[in-house]
Amino acid sequence: MPTDPRFAQLAALLRTRAGPQAVSLAEALVAEHPTSPIAWSGLADAWTVRGQADIAVQARQQALRLQPDSLTLQYNLGTSLLAAGKKLDAIIVLDQLTKLAPRQPMPRMNLGIALRDLGQLPRAAAELSQALTYAQKDSSAAAEVEWNLALVWLMGGDLAQGLRAYEARRRLPRFSMLRPKGLPTWRGGTCENGLLVLVEQGLGDTLQYTRWVRRLRERVSGRIVVGVQKPLVKLLSRGLDGLDPDDEVVALTGQMEVSAVRSWAPLLSLPFLLGALDRAAHMESGGWLSADPALRDKWRKRLAELPGLKVGIVWQGNPAYKDDGNRSWPLKALAPLAAVKGVTLVSLQKRHGRGQLASAGFSVVDLDGDLDETTGPFLDTAALMQELDLVVTSDTATLHLAGALGARTWAAIAHIPDWRFGLRGDQLPEYPTVRLVRQASPGDWGSVAQRMASWLARECSKRS
């Protein structure tokens, strides 16, 4: 092992996730120690911190060429291939590693993840189940394996096993779930003297899962307080179904000191705690969120000025999300919809992806300056959605907003999507007004848009 003291400096930079500095130092170390697998591994770690998994793979491969018998370097290459989206290559490396180290849980877990990402659910479940038997009980590794196994079961529609295993996320430090001090966790059953529900994960998760709040009345006596992300407070305070006058929607804070509640629960645990362990228990007959009536009236009048069938469109999710390249479709892919005679496309896109409007090559009514700027996040968007003839969106928080509102929606879904959409079917039980339009093969947004366009053309011909 090289004795260069800068290796310790690199380790410190990686711990603090100082990506640019780590890459510069790692490149210098590689230049001076070109035959050191440790130097090449450090460079791979640095590029991983920078979010460049594809470049990290090249450094991993070089490290392994220098020390081909290292199981650690083989594992690191497999995980980097997985992070870079090279699932088939990752499976080859990780499958070989499980044969060399059959009782190690983490290579088998990552093999299961790669298989899941390719839609091979039975084999993924088998590998993850085996990994769980090798993980130390109650360890963070066991929680990580169980959580990934939950995603496989949920994607395959096994809610009974999936929701139970999904609770393992609560043992994972990286979920950074707020846990209010002094309040015991509600474990299901009867809940007396009020309940605090805290949201977790993204805005879309909150919009999708707040429907369970109205079902709490069967179990909870006293006040219900829902702590949500700040951008959603106004929207949910004004329009969430099932809230009594004493209930409240508040912004998440680090302390979360709330009066008149005696226990708490995470939002995404509510289906499990309420015993909703089959598809029938997840069925909804309509939306659970409503937009402000005055805003709806305002947007109804604005839309009346536009011709034809008014279709709201969203194409881009948050690019910081690790799978955004898979779930978001380019605005140009919607050209077949724009070509349908009698259709007016209206942009609902905020922030990310708006630069694509200039090069779309077709007309889109852009309302960005008037959407949510003076009213608050999502308030105008929600009202506009309920007045449009149709919403067309990729897998973003907007999809879940549309579903919660009961707005008529077509959703463009990746070939291997997020677990909650499963691998087949054109509808989710909670969203009766949302039609899922799935890619026929990975990256094939063209067929999705063509199907939507043909449906729109038929609808326009009936209206003419």
Secondary structure as UniProt FT lines:
FT   HELIX           6..15
FT   TURN            16..17
FT   HELIX           19..32
FT   TURN            34..35
FT   HELIX           37..49
FT   TURN            50..51
FT   HELIX           53..66
FT   TURN            68..69
FT   HELIX           71..83
FT   TURN            84..85
FT   HELIX           87..100
FT   TURN            102..103
FT   HELIX           105..117
FT   TURN            118..119
FT   HELIX           121..134
FT   TURN            137..138
FT   HELIX           140..155
FT   TURN            156..157
FT   HELIX           159..166
FT   HELIX           167..171
FT   HELIX           173..175
FT   TURN            181..182
FT   STRAND          195..198
FT   HELIX           203..209
FT   HELIX           210..218
FT   STRAND          224..228
FT   HELIX           230..232
FT   HELIX           233..239
FT   TURN            241..242
FT   TURN            245..246
FT   STRAND          248..251
FT   TURN            259..260
FT   STRAND          264..266
FT   HELIX           267..269
FT   HELIX           270..273
FT   TURN            274..275
FT   HELIX           279..282
FT   HELIX           293..303
FT   TURN            304..305
FT   STRAND          309..314
FT   TURN            319..320
FT   TURN            322..323
FT   HELIX           324..327
FT   HELIX           331..334
FT   HELIX           335..338
FT   TURN            341..342
FT   STRAND          343..347
FT   TURN            352..353
FT   HELIX           354..359
FT   STRAND          365..366
FT   HELIX           368..370
FT   TURN            373..375
FT   TURN            377..378
FT   HELIX           379..387
FT   STRAND          390..393
FT   HELIX           397..405
FT   STRAND          409..413
FT   HELIX           419..421
FT   TURN            429..430
FT   TURN            432..433
FT   STRAND          434..438
FT   TURN            442..443
FT   HELIX           445..463
//
